[in-house]
Amino acid sequence: MSYTLIIAEKPNAAQRIADALSDDGKVEKVNNKGASYFKIECGTHPIIVAPAVGHLFVLDEKKDSKNGWNYPVFDVEWRPTYKDKGNTWSKKYFDNLSKLSGDADELISACDYDVEGSTIAFNIIKFIFKKEDGRRMKFSTLTKGDIYEAYQNASEHLDFPVIKAGIARHFVDWFFGINLSRALTKSLQKGGSFKVLSTGRVQGPTLKILDERENEIASFVSKPFWQLELKGILKGADIAALHIAGQIWEKDTAEQIFSKCEGKEAIVSDIIKKKMNLNPPFPFDLTTLQRDAYGLFGYSPKQTLDIAQTLYEQAAISYPRTSSQKLPAKLGHKNILNRLLSQNEFSDSVRKILSMEKIFPKEGSKTDAAHPAIYPTGGVPTKLNPQQKNIYNLVVRRYLATFGDPAVRESIKVTIDVNGEKFETTGTTTLVPNWIELYGKFAKFKETVLPVITKGDKVDKHKIEILSKKTQPPNRYNQASILKKMEDLGLGTKATRAQILQTLYDREYIKDPSISVTTLGKVVVETLDKYSPEIVSIDLTKNLDSEMEKIQEEDSSEKPVIEHARKDLERILAKFKESEAKIGGDLASGMKEMEAENRFIGTCDKCGNGKLNVIYSGKTGKRFVSCDKYPECTNTFGLPQKGNLTVLDEPCKKCGLKVVSIKTKGKRPWKLCIKCGFVNGISSKDSKSTDKKKTGGKRASGKAKE
């Protein structure tokens, strides 16, 4: 029997689509060797909804390629994802769709309406169903109404401009990622060392930005300056005021002002009040949501995107991968607000909005052709963990705040005269909260309340101090600020930036929330910048991204863009090969430095001038810590012999030596001081969970004990 087959991107989405389209509410779930599909009746034609599980096809070097592990390589093909050892679990979804291909007389793509979703569906239709076209459903939420409308208005053809842009992006990113990573790794081998290194079209420029900031901080020379601060009591309240000169670069000048003020009265000479309207925030696009979630909760951009995706799959919020700050009226805001009324946490705020004469949201300038800004559907999510609850509440509160009237705030600047020298203190308060109240705890504004002050008031018990300070280097990027920088520069896309950043962490090129570049990251990016600067060029990446956007806008074709990228890369790699030995030498030198850093525990506590390093014995296969002044100094410590060992940038609170982390498969990591035997702050002697064989803190006489 023939049927219409709707292809969903994931199992959860397939279930929701089936539930939304069933005429009688009956959905038959059919299991097929670990995967499943859904049979429903909708109109006169049977429908089956079947899921993929993300990409079922990926690009790879052709099997008959004789290239080995050399570069450049451009002879690639799409192959099933399950052929990767780590992705064999996807085969059941591949087989499930293959089984359904025979009797499907109509194919509809209902994958996420973006570059990746469109590419996923096209490859399934092309390689499993052996067809070149199908219909396309387009929706921004997984609510019943939106899905039904998308089905009724499905386009007659696939969204080929988006598909072509997706195909171009896959080819270009594969060309750059594979070839550049092979080039780096093979050059390192020529330098006499081995480690699989990687870089990519966006990874390289992003790492360069982070490294440039690292160099700014390292080369920064602090300059001393002085400030004068007046402290005292004004109308019963403690106040602090700074001299209007701000930073004073000569100490003598500061001392002269101090001498002039010493022992003199401090009198309020001027008060300036200013009221200002503070407009409500724009709706969330993905990048702004990621940045705010990092600032409020400390969630990484990737973590925020993953959480938002789960909320989307619950039909609690709209599609999160959007760059839009628009909330068009056709979304039906009154209906959404009325649905939110049922959630007690938001009901009071919703009633205030519904009582307004005009109900329309504040919008920003950023647009997205595929999706509106992120907004709640009004559906009640279930079984949310604390992280999901935080993101859901943030999205709802942001949506509600966009409907609010501007807040009214008042700033007060008070000038205090001390023998002709002026000091200033300021206060800011919210007079009418409006949208701030709707945003709730997520509206972070400092309230500095000053007492009621009039000209001529005296500051009692005042004291003036000269503050000695130094200029500070620029701040390191954090995950929110580098995401904004990438967006401003046009590096990556709204959907890929979080993963690129995560990849830099996974490759151990960067570390810490306040991002610092590791020795490995520094040697990779600076070697590339020295010998092959185009690999880390922002302009090259921006130009390619711009060309791929033009494909989606139907102003260009994918083939010229792919060919352009190929020619650029051939030229870059030819130049790279000319310097391959030099590049390998620099990388190998950096690797040795990194390995030495990664093994260094601290200064030897026995001889006082040696370095304690982790040693891996080639003869015994054991690992232990030894002083590098051996044989003059025989100081050694045992180490656990099982598990992955990492030396942390974390000193032991008792002895100051670096703590090591031990990670055994299937178990939580634990920390150890080689001298004190502390495990996560608990003495190993007292910790019941610590294996007695873990002999951290016990000296070993020449051999490490297991």
C-alpha positions as CSV (number, residue, x, y, z in Angstrom):
1,M,0.0,0.0,0.0
2,S,1.4,3.4,-0.9
3,Y,1.7,6.2,1.6
4,T,3.1,9.7,2.2
5,L,6.4,9.5,4.1
6,I,7.3,12.5,6.3
7,I,11.0,12.6,7.3
8,A,11.7,14.1,10.7
9,E,15.2,15.1,12.0
10,K,14.9,13.2,15.3
11,P,12.6,10.7,17.0
12,N,11.1,13.2,19.4
13,A,10.1,15.5,16.5
14,A,8.7,12.5,14.6
15,Q,6.4,11.7,17.5
16,R,5.1,15.2,17.8
17,I,4.5,15.5,14.1
18,A,2.5,12.3,14.1
19,D,0.5,13.4,17.1
20,A,-0.2,16.8,15.5
21,L,-1.4,15.4,12.1
22,S,-3.5,12.4,13.1
23,D,-7.1,13.0,12.2
24,D,-8.5,10.8,15.0
25,G,-5.8,11.2,17.5
26,K,-4.7,7.6,16.9
27,V,-0.9,7.1,16.4
28,E,0.4,3.6,15.8
29,K,4.1,3.3,16.8
30,V,5.9,0.5,14.9
31,N,9.2,-0.7,16.2
32,N,11.8,-1.9,13.7
33,K,14.9,-3.4,15.3
34,G,15.6,-0.6,17.7
35,A,14.2,2.2,15.6
36,S,10.6,3.2,15.1
37,Y,8.1,5.0,12.8
38,F,4.6,6.2,13.3
39,K,1.5,5.4,11.2
40,I,-1.4,7.8,11.1
41,E,-4.5,8.8,9.1
42,C,-4.6,12.4,7.8
43,G,-7.2,13.1,5.1
44,T,-7.6,10.3,2.5
45,H,-4.0,9.2,2.2
46,P,-2.1,7.1,4.9
47,I,0.9,8.9,6.4
48,I,4.1,7.5,7.9
49,V,6.4,9.7,10.0
50,A,9.9,8.3,10.3
51,P,12.9,9.9,12.0
52,A,16.5,10.3,11.1
53,V,18.9,10.9,14.0
54,G,20.8,13.9,12.8
55,H,23.1,13.3,9.8
56,L,22.8,9.8,8.3
57,F,25.4,10.7,5.7
58,V,28.8,12.4,6.0
59,L,31.5,13.4,3.6
60,D,34.6,11.1,3.4
61,E,37.5,10.4,1.2
62,K,36.6,8.0,-1.6
63,K,37.4,4.4,-0.9
64,D,39.5,4.0,-4.0
65,S,41.6,7.0,-3.2
66,K,45.3,6.2,-3.3
67,N,46.1,9.3,-1.3
68,G,46.8,7.4,1.9
69,W,47.0,9.9,4.7
70,N,48.6,12.6,2.6
71,Y,47.3,16.0,1.5
72,P,45.8,17.7,-0.3
73,V,42.7,15.5,-0.9
74,F,39.6,16.7,-2.6
75,D,38.2,13.4,-4.0
76,V,35.3,12.9,-1.5
77,E,31.9,11.3,-1.4
78,W,28.9,11.0,0.8
79,R,28.8,7.8,2.8
80,P,26.5,6.5,5.6
81,T,27.4,7.8,9.0
82,Y,27.1,4.3,10.6
83,K,30.3,3.2,8.8
84,D,32.2,5.2,11.4
85,K,33.1,2.9,14.3
86,G,31.8,5.5,16.8
87,N,28.4,5.9,15.0
88,T,27.3,2.3,14.3
89,W,24.2,2.9,16.4
90,S,22.8,5.1,13.6
91,K,22.5,2.1,11.3
92,K,19.1,1.1,12.8
93,Y,17.7,4.5,11.7
94,F,19.2,4.1,8.2
95,D,17.7,0.6,7.9
96,N,14.4,1.9,9.2
97,L,14.1,4.5,6.4
98,S,15.4,2.0,3.9
99,K,12.6,-0.4,4.8
100,L,10.0,2.3,4.2
101,S,11.4,3.5,0.9
102,G,9.6,0.9,-1.3
103,D,6.0,2.0,-1.0
104,A,6.4,5.7,-0.3
105,D,4.9,7.6,-3.3
106,E,5.3,11.1,-1.7
107,L,8.2,12.3,0.3
108,I,8.0,15.4,2.7
109,S,11.0,16.9,4.5
110,A,10.0,18.0,8.0
111,C,13.6,18.3,9.3
112,D,14.6,21.5,11.0
113,Y,14.2,24.4,8.6
114,D,17.9,25.4,8.4
115,V,21.0,24.5,6.5
116,E,21.7,21.3,8.4
117,G,18.1,20.1,8.5
118,S,17.6,20.7,4.8
119,T,20.9,18.9,4.0
120,I,20.0,15.9,6.2
121,A,16.6,15.4,4.4
122,F,18.1,15.9,0.9
123,N,20.7,13.2,1.5
124,I,18.2,10.7,2.8
125,I,15.9,11.4,-0.2
126,K,18.8,11.1,-2.7
127,F,20.7,8.2,-1.3
128,I,18.1,6.0,0.4
129,F,15.0,6.8,-1.7
130,K,17.0,7.4,-4.9
131,K,14.9,10.6,-5.7
132,E,15.9,14.1,-6.3
133,D,13.0,16.1,-4.9
134,G,10.2,16.1,-2.5
135,R,7.9,18.5,-0.6
136,R,9.0,20.7,2.3
137,M,7.3,21.6,5.6
138,K,8.5,24.7,7.3
139,F,7.8,25.5,10.9
140,S,9.4,27.2,13.9
141,T,7.7,25.3,16.7
142,L,6.7,21.8,17.3
143,T,3.2,22.8,18.4
144,K,0.2,21.1,16.9
145,G,-1.1,24.2,15.2
146,D,2.3,25.1,13.6
147,I,2.9,21.5,12.4
148,Y,-0.6,21.2,10.9
149,E,-0.3,24.5,9.1
150,A,3.2,23.5,7.8
151,Y,1.8,20.3,6.4
152,Q,-1.2,22.0,4.8
153,N,1.1,24.6,3.2
154,A,4.0,22.4,2.4
155,S,5.9,23.6,-0.7
156,E,5.9,21.5,-3.8
157,H,9.7,21.2,-3.9
158,L,12.5,21.0,-1.5
159,D,14.2,24.2,-0.4
160,F,17.1,23.8,-2.8
161,P,18.9,27.2,-2.1
162,V,19.2,26.2,1.5
163,I,20.3,22.6,0.5
164,K,22.9,24.0,-1.9
165,A,24.3,26.3,0.8
166,G,24.4,23.3,3.2
167,I,26.2,21.1,0.7
168,A,28.7,23.9,-0.1
169,R,29.4,24.4,3.6
170,H,30.0,20.7,4.2
171,F,32.4,20.4,1.3
172,V,34.3,23.6,2.2
173,D,34.6,22.7,5.9
174,W,35.7,19.2,5.0
175,F,38.3,20.4,2.6
176,F,39.8,22.8,5.1
177,G,39.4,20.7,8.2
178,I,40.9,17.4,6.9
179,N,43.7,18.9,4.7
180,L,44.9,21.4,7.3
181,S,44.8,18.9,10.1
182,R,46.8,16.4,8.0
183,A,49.3,19.0,7.0
184,L,49.8,20.0,10.7
185,T,50.2,16.4,11.8
186,K,52.5,15.3,9.0
187,S,54.7,18.4,9.5
188,L,55.0,17.5,13.2
189,Q,56.1,14.0,12.3
190,K,58.9,15.5,10.2
191,G,59.9,17.5,13.2
192,G,60.4,14.2,15.1
193,S,57.3,14.2,17.2
194,F,53.8,12.8,16.9
195,K,50.4,14.0,18.0
196,V,47.2,14.3,15.9
197,L,46.8,18.1,15.5
198,S,43.8,19.8,13.9
199,T,42.6,23.2,12.8
200,G,39.8,24.4,10.5
201,R,38.4,27.2,8.5
202,V,36.9,28.9,11.6
203,Q,38.9,27.3,14.4
204,G,42.2,28.9,13.2
205,P,41.0,32.5,13.1
206,T,39.2,32.2,16.4
207,L,42.3,30.8,18.1
208,K,44.3,33.6,16.6
209,I,41.9,36.2,18.2
210,L,42.3,34.5,21.5
211,D,46.1,34.3,21.2
212,E,46.3,38.0,20.2
213,R,44.5,38.9,23.4
214,E,47.0,36.6,25.3
215,N,49.9,38.5,23.8
216,E,48.3,41.8,24.7
217,I,48.1,40.7,28.3
218,A,51.6,39.4,28.4
219,S,53.1,42.5,26.8
220,F,51.1,45.0,28.9
221,V,53.1,47.3,31.0
222,S,51.2,48.7,34.0
223,K,51.5,52.4,34.7
224,P,51.0,53.8,38.2
225,F,48.3,56.4,38.9
226,W,46.7,57.9,41.9
227,Q,43.1,58.8,42.9
228,L,41.8,60.9,45.7
229,E,38.7,59.4,47.6
230,L,36.6,61.3,50.1
231,K,34.6,59.2,52.6
232,G,32.2,60.5,55.2
233,I,28.6,60.7,56.4
234,L,26.1,62.7,54.4
235,K,22.6,63.0,55.9
236,G,23.2,60.0,58.0
237,A,24.4,57.8,55.1
238,D,27.9,56.6,54.4
239,I,29.1,58.0,51.1
240,A,32.3,57.8,48.9
241,A,33.3,60.3,46.3
242,L,36.2,60.5,43.9
243,H,38.1,63.6,42.9
244,I,36.9,64.8,39.4
245,A,40.5,64.6,38.0
246,G,40.0,60.8,38.0
247,Q,43.4,59.1,37.2
248,I,46.2,61.4,38.4
249,W,49.5,60.4,36.7
250,E,51.9,62.4,39.0
251,K,52.1,61.5,42.7
252,D,53.2,65.1,43.5
253,T,50.0,66.4,42.0
254,A,47.8,64.1,44.1
255,E,49.7,65.1,47.2
256,Q,49.3,68.8,46.5
257,I,45.5,68.3,46.1
258,F,45.5,66.3,49.3
259,S,47.4,69.0,51.2
260,K,44.9,71.7,49.9
261,C,41.9,69.6,51.2
262,E,43.4,68.5,54.5
263,G,41.3,69.7,57.4
264,K,38.9,71.7,55.3
265,E,35.1,71.4,55.2
266,A,33.3,69.2,52.7
267,I,30.2,70.9,51.4
268,V,27.7,69.9,48.7
269,S,28.0,72.5,46.0
270,D,25.9,71.0,43.2
271,I,23.2,68.4,42.5
272,I,22.2,67.3,39.0
273,K,19.3,64.9,38.6
274,K,18.4,63.3,35.3
275,K,15.5,61.0,34.5
276,M,16.0,58.6,31.6
277,N,13.8,56.1,29.8
278,L,15.3,52.6,29.5
279,N,13.7,50.6,26.7
280,P,12.8,47.0,27.1
281,P,15.3,44.4,25.7
282,F,15.0,42.9,22.2
283,P,13.8,39.3,21.9
284,F,16.5,36.6,22.1
285,D,18.4,35.4,19.1
286,L,20.6,32.4,19.7
287,T,23.9,34.3,20.3
288,T,22.3,36.7,22.8
289,L,20.6,33.8,24.6
290,Q,24.0,32.0,24.9
291,R,25.7,35.1,26.1
292,D,23.1,35.9,28.8
293,A,23.0,32.2,29.9
294,Y,26.7,32.3,30.4
295,G,26.6,35.5,32.4
296,L,23.6,34.4,34.5
297,F,24.3,30.7,35.0
298,G,27.8,30.0,33.7
299,Y,26.5,27.7,31.0
300,S,28.8,27.2,28.0
301,P,27.3,28.2,24.6
302,K,27.1,24.6,23.6
303,Q,25.4,23.7,26.8
304,T,22.8,26.4,26.3
305,L,22.1,25.3,22.7
306,D,21.7,21.7,23.8
307,I,19.3,22.7,26.5
308,A,17.3,25.0,24.2
309,Q,17.1,22.2,21.7
310,T,15.5,19.9,24.3
311,L,12.9,22.6,25.1
312,Y,12.2,23.0,21.4
313,E,11.6,19.3,21.1
314,Q,9.1,19.5,24.0
315,A,7.3,22.3,22.0
316,A,8.0,24.6,24.9
317,I,10.0,27.2,22.9
318,S,10.5,28.0,19.3
319,Y,13.4,26.9,17.1
320,P,16.6,28.2,18.9
321,R,19.0,28.4,15.9
322,T,18.0,31.8,14.8
323,S,19.6,35.2,14.3
324,S,16.3,37.0,14.3
325,Q,15.2,39.7,16.8
326,K,11.8,39.9,15.3
327,L,8.5,38.6,16.7
328,P,5.9,39.1,14.0
329,A,2.2,39.6,14.8
330,K,1.2,36.4,12.9
331,L,2.7,34.4,15.8
332,G,-0.5,35.3,17.8
333,H,0.9,36.9,20.9
334,K,-2.4,37.1,22.8
335,N,-2.9,33.4,22.3
336,I,0.6,32.7,23.6
337,L,0.1,35.0,26.6
338,N,-3.2,33.3,27.4
339,R,-1.5,29.9,27.3
340,L,1.2,31.2,29.7
341,L,-1.5,32.3,32.2
342,S,-1.8,28.7,33.3
343,Q,1.7,28.7,34.6
344,N,1.5,30.3,38.0
345,E,5.1,31.6,37.9
346,F,4.2,33.9,35.1
347,S,0.5,34.6,35.6
348,D,0.8,37.9,37.4
349,S,3.1,39.3,34.7
350,V,0.9,38.0,31.9
351,R,-2.2,39.7,33.4
352,K,-0.3,43.0,33.4
353,I,0.5,42.7,29.7
354,L,-3.0,41.6,28.8
355,S,-4.4,44.7,30.5
356,M,-2.3,47.0,28.4
357,E,-4.1,49.1,25.7
358,K,-1.6,48.0,23.1
359,I,0.1,44.7,23.1
360,F,3.2,44.5,20.8
361,P,6.8,43.4,21.5
362,K,9.9,45.5,21.2
363,E,12.0,44.2,18.3
364,G,15.6,44.6,17.2
365,S,17.0,45.0,13.7
366,K,18.5,41.5,13.2
367,T,16.4,39.3,10.9
368,D,16.4,35.6,9.8
369,A,14.6,34.5,6.7
370,A,13.8,31.1,8.2
371,H,12.7,31.7,11.8
372,P,11.6,34.5,14.2
373,A,13.3,35.3,17.5
374,I,13.2,32.7,20.2
375,Y,9.9,32.8,22.1
376,P,7.8,30.5,24.4
377,T,4.9,28.6,22.8
378,G,2.8,28.7,26.0
379,G,3.0,24.9,26.2
380,V,3.8,23.6,29.6
381,P,7.1,21.7,29.6
382,T,7.4,18.6,31.8
383,K,10.1,17.0,33.9
384,L,12.7,19.8,33.5
385,N,16.0,19.5,35.3
386,P,17.3,22.7,37.0
387,Q,19.4,23.7,34.0
388,Q,16.4,23.3,31.6
389,K,14.2,25.2,34.0
390,N,16.7,28.1,34.1
391,I,16.8,28.5,30.3
392,Y,13.0,28.1,30.0
393,N,12.3,30.8,32.6
394,L,14.9,33.1,31.0
395,V,13.2,32.7,27.5
396,V,9.8,33.3,29.0
397,R,10.8,36.3,31.0
398,R,12.7,37.8,28.1
399,Y,9.6,37.4,25.9
400,L,7.3,39.0,28.5
401,A,9.8,41.9,29.0
402,T,9.6,42.8,25.3
403,F,6.0,43.8,25.8
404,G,6.7,46.2,28.7
405,D,6.8,50.0,28.6
406,P,10.2,51.7,29.0
407,A,11.4,51.8,32.6
408,V,12.1,55.2,34.2
409,R,15.4,55.5,36.1
410,E,16.9,58.6,37.8
411,S,20.6,59.3,38.1
412,I,21.9,61.8,40.6
413,K,25.3,63.4,40.5
414,V,26.4,65.1,43.7
415,T,29.4,67.5,43.7
416,I,31.2,68.1,47.0
417,D,33.6,71.0,47.4
418,V,36.6,70.8,49.6
419,N,38.5,74.1,49.6
420,G,37.9,74.5,45.8
421,E,38.6,70.9,44.9
422,K,35.7,69.0,43.5
423,F,34.7,65.4,44.4
424,E,31.7,63.5,42.9
425,T,29.5,60.7,43.9
426,T,26.6,59.3,42.0
427,G,23.4,57.3,42.6
428,T,21.0,55.6,40.3
429,T,17.5,54.3,41.2
430,T,14.5,52.9,39.3
431,L,11.5,55.1,39.7
432,V,9.0,53.1,37.5
433,P,10.1,49.5,36.8
434,N,7.7,48.6,34.0
435,W,9.5,46.0,31.8
436,I,12.2,45.5,34.5
437,E,9.4,44.0,36.7
438,L,8.3,41.7,33.9
439,Y,11.9,40.5,33.4
440,G,12.1,39.6,37.1
441,K,15.4,38.4,38.6
442,F,17.1,38.4,35.2
443,A,17.1,42.2,35.1
444,K,20.4,43.1,36.6
445,F,20.6,46.7,37.5
446,K,22.7,48.3,40.3
447,E,20.6,50.5,42.6
448,T,22.6,53.1,44.4
449,V,20.3,55.1,46.7
450,L,21.5,58.4,48.0
451,P,19.8,60.2,50.8
452,V,17.7,63.4,50.1
453,I,20.5,66.0,49.7
454,T,20.4,69.8,49.2
455,K,23.1,72.3,48.3
456,G,25.0,73.4,51.4
457,D,24.8,70.1,53.2
458,K,28.0,69.2,55.0
459,V,29.8,65.8,54.9
460,D,30.5,64.8,58.5
461,K,33.5,62.9,59.7
462,H,35.0,63.0,56.3
463,K,38.4,61.7,55.5
464,I,40.4,61.9,52.2
465,E,42.8,59.2,51.1
466,I,45.3,58.9,48.3
467,L,44.7,55.6,46.5
468,S,47.7,54.1,44.7
469,K,46.7,52.1,41.7
470,K,48.0,50.6,38.5
471,T,46.5,50.4,35.0
472,Q,45.3,46.8,34.3
473,P,45.8,44.7,31.2
474,P,42.8,44.0,29.0
475,N,40.5,41.2,30.3
476,R,40.7,37.8,28.8
477,Y,37.8,36.7,26.7
478,N,35.2,34.5,28.3
479,Q,32.8,32.3,26.4
480,A,30.2,35.0,26.1
481,S,32.5,37.8,24.9
482,I,34.4,35.6,22.3
483,L,31.0,34.5,20.9
484,K,30.1,38.1,20.4
485,K,33.4,38.8,18.8
486,M,33.0,35.9,16.4
487,E,29.5,37.2,15.5
488,D,30.8,40.8,15.0
489,L,33.5,39.5,12.7
490,G,31.3,37.1,10.8
491,L,33.2,34.0,11.9
492,G,31.1,30.9,11.8
493,T,27.3,30.8,11.9
494,K,24.8,31.1,14.7
495,A,24.5,27.3,14.7
496,T,28.3,26.5,14.6
497,R,30.0,29.0,16.9
498,A,29.3,27.1,20.1
499,Q,30.7,23.9,18.7
500,I,33.8,25.6,17.3
501,L,34.5,27.0,20.8
502,Q,33.9,23.6,22.4
503,T,36.3,22.0,19.8
504,L,39.1,24.4,20.9
505,Y,38.6,23.3,24.5
506,D,38.5,19.6,23.4
507,R,41.7,20.0,21.4
508,E,43.3,21.4,24.5
509,Y,44.2,24.6,22.6
510,I,42.4,26.8,25.2
511,K,41.4,26.3,28.9
512,D,39.5,27.9,31.7
513,P,36.3,29.9,31.8
514,S,38.4,33.1,31.5
515,I,39.9,31.8,28.3
516,S,43.7,31.4,28.2
517,V,45.6,29.8,25.3
518,T,47.6,26.7,26.2
519,T,51.2,26.2,25.2
520,L,49.9,23.7,22.5
521,G,47.3,26.2,21.2
522,K,49.9,29.0,21.1
523,V,52.5,27.0,19.2
524,V,49.9,25.8,16.7
525,V,48.4,29.2,15.9
526,E,51.7,31.2,16.0
527,T,53.5,28.6,13.8
528,L,50.6,28.8,11.3
529,D,50.6,32.6,11.4
530,K,54.4,32.6,10.8
531,Y,54.5,30.3,7.8
532,S,51.0,30.2,6.4
533,P,49.0,33.2,7.7
534,E,46.0,32.6,5.4
535,I,45.1,29.5,7.4
536,V,44.3,31.8,10.4
537,S,43.0,34.7,8.3
538,I,39.7,36.2,9.3
539,D,39.2,37.7,5.9
540,L,39.5,34.4,4.0
541,T,36.9,32.8,6.3
542,K,34.5,35.8,6.2
543,N,34.6,35.8,2.4
544,L,33.8,32.1,2.2
545,D,30.9,32.5,4.6
546,S,29.6,35.5,2.7
547,E,29.7,33.4,-0.6
548,M,27.8,30.6,1.1
549,E,25.2,33.0,2.4
550,K,24.7,34.2,-1.2
551,I,23.9,30.6,-2.3
552,Q,21.1,30.6,0.3
553,E,19.8,33.9,-1.0
554,E,19.9,32.5,-4.6
555,D,22.5,35.0,-5.6
556,S,25.1,32.3,-6.3
557,S,25.6,28.6,-7.0
558,E,27.4,26.0,-4.8
559,K,29.8,24.7,-7.4
560,P,31.8,27.9,-8.0
561,V,32.0,28.4,-4.2
562,I,33.4,24.9,-3.7
563,E,35.8,25.3,-6.6
564,H,37.0,28.7,-5.3
565,A,37.6,27.2,-1.8
566,R,39.5,24.3,-3.5
567,K,41.8,26.6,-5.4
568,D,42.5,28.7,-2.4
569,L,43.4,25.7,-0.4
570,E,45.6,24.2,-3.1
571,R,47.6,27.4,-3.2
572,I,47.8,27.6,0.6
573,L,48.9,24.0,1.0
574,A,51.5,24.3,-1.8
575,K,53.1,27.1,0.2
576,F,52.7,25.1,3.4
577,K,54.6,22.2,1.9
578,E,57.5,24.4,1.0
579,S,58.0,25.2,4.7
580,E,56.9,21.8,6.1
581,A,60.2,20.9,7.7
582,K,60.5,24.3,9.4
583,I,56.9,24.2,10.5
584,G,57.5,20.7,11.9
585,G,60.5,21.9,13.8
586,D,58.7,24.7,15.4
587,L,55.8,22.5,16.3
588,A,58.0,19.8,17.8
589,S,59.9,22.4,19.9
590,G,56.6,23.7,21.2
591,M,55.4,20.1,21.9
592,K,58.4,19.5,24.0
593,E,57.8,22.7,26.0
594,M,54.1,21.7,26.4
595,E,55.0,18.1,27.6
596,A,57.5,19.6,30.1
597,E,54.8,21.9,31.5
598,N,52.2,19.1,31.6
599,R,54.6,17.0,33.7
600,F,55.9,19.7,36.1
601,I,54.6,19.3,39.7
602,G,56.6,21.9,41.5
603,T,60.0,22.7,43.0
604,C,61.7,19.8,44.7
605,D,61.0,19.9,48.5
606,K,64.2,18.0,49.2
607,C,67.1,19.7,47.3
608,G,65.2,23.0,46.9
609,N,66.3,23.8,43.3
610,G,65.3,20.8,41.3
611,K,62.0,20.3,39.4
612,L,59.6,17.5,40.3
613,N,58.3,16.0,37.1
614,V,56.0,13.1,36.2
615,I,58.2,10.3,34.7
616,Y,57.0,7.5,32.5
617,S,59.5,4.7,32.7
618,G,60.1,3.0,29.3
619,K,61.7,0.0,31.1
620,T,59.0,-0.8,33.7
621,G,56.0,0.8,32.2
622,K,55.5,2.6,35.5
623,R,54.9,6.2,36.2
624,F,56.2,8.2,39.2
625,V,57.4,11.7,40.2
626,S,61.1,12.4,40.3
627,C,63.5,15.3,40.8
628,D,65.2,16.4,37.6
629,K,68.5,16.7,39.6
630,Y,68.8,12.9,39.7
631,P,71.2,11.2,40.6
632,E,72.4,14.1,42.8
633,C,68.9,14.2,44.3
634,T,67.0,11.0,44.6
635,N,63.6,12.4,45.7
636,T,60.7,10.4,44.3
637,F,57.0,10.0,44.8
638,G,54.7,7.2,43.8
639,L,51.7,7.6,41.6
640,P,48.5,5.6,40.9
641,Q,49.3,3.3,37.9
642,K,45.7,3.1,36.6
643,G,43.7,5.8,35.0
644,N,44.4,9.0,32.9
645,L,46.6,11.3,34.8
646,T,46.5,15.1,34.4
647,V,48.6,17.7,36.3
648,L,46.3,20.5,37.2
649,D,47.0,24.2,37.6
650,E,45.8,23.9,41.1
651,P,48.2,24.0,44.1
652,C,47.8,21.9,47.2
653,K,46.6,24.1,50.0
654,K,49.1,22.5,52.4
655,C,52.4,22.2,50.4
656,G,51.9,24.2,47.2
657,L,52.8,21.4,44.8
658,K,50.4,20.9,41.9
659,V,47.5,18.6,42.3
660,V,47.0,15.7,39.9
661,S,43.7,14.4,38.6
662,I,43.1,10.7,38.0
663,K,40.3,9.6,35.7
664,T,39.4,6.0,35.4
665,K,36.9,4.8,32.8
666,G,33.3,4.7,34.3
667,K,34.3,6.5,37.5
668,R,34.4,10.1,38.6
669,P,37.8,11.9,38.6
670,W,39.5,12.3,41.9
671,K,42.4,14.6,42.9
672,L,45.6,13.8,44.6
673,C,48.6,15.6,46.1
674,I,51.7,13.5,45.7
675,K,53.1,14.7,49.0
676,C,50.1,15.2,51.3
677,G,47.9,12.5,49.9
678,F,44.8,14.6,49.8
679,V,41.9,13.4,47.6
680,N,39.4,16.2,46.8
681,G,40.4,17.9,50.0
682,I,40.0,14.7,52.1
683,S,43.1,12.8,53.4
684,S,43.6,9.6,51.6
685,K,44.0,7.9,54.9
686,D,40.5,8.9,56.0
687,S,38.7,8.5,52.6
688,K,36.8,5.2,52.5
689,S,36.4,5.6,48.7
690,T,40.1,5.8,48.1
691,D,41.8,2.5,47.1
692,K,44.7,1.7,49.4
693,K,46.8,1.1,46.3
694,K,46.6,4.8,45.4
695,T,49.7,5.7,47.3
696,G,49.9,9.4,46.7
697,G,51.9,11.1,49.4
698,K,54.1,8.1,50.1
699,R,57.7,8.3,48.9
700,A,58.9,5.5,46.7
701,S,62.5,4.4,46.9
702,G,63.4,4.5,43.3
703,K,60.2,2.8,42.1
704,A,56.7,3.9,41.9
705,K,54.2,1.7,43.8
706,E,50.9,0.7,42.3
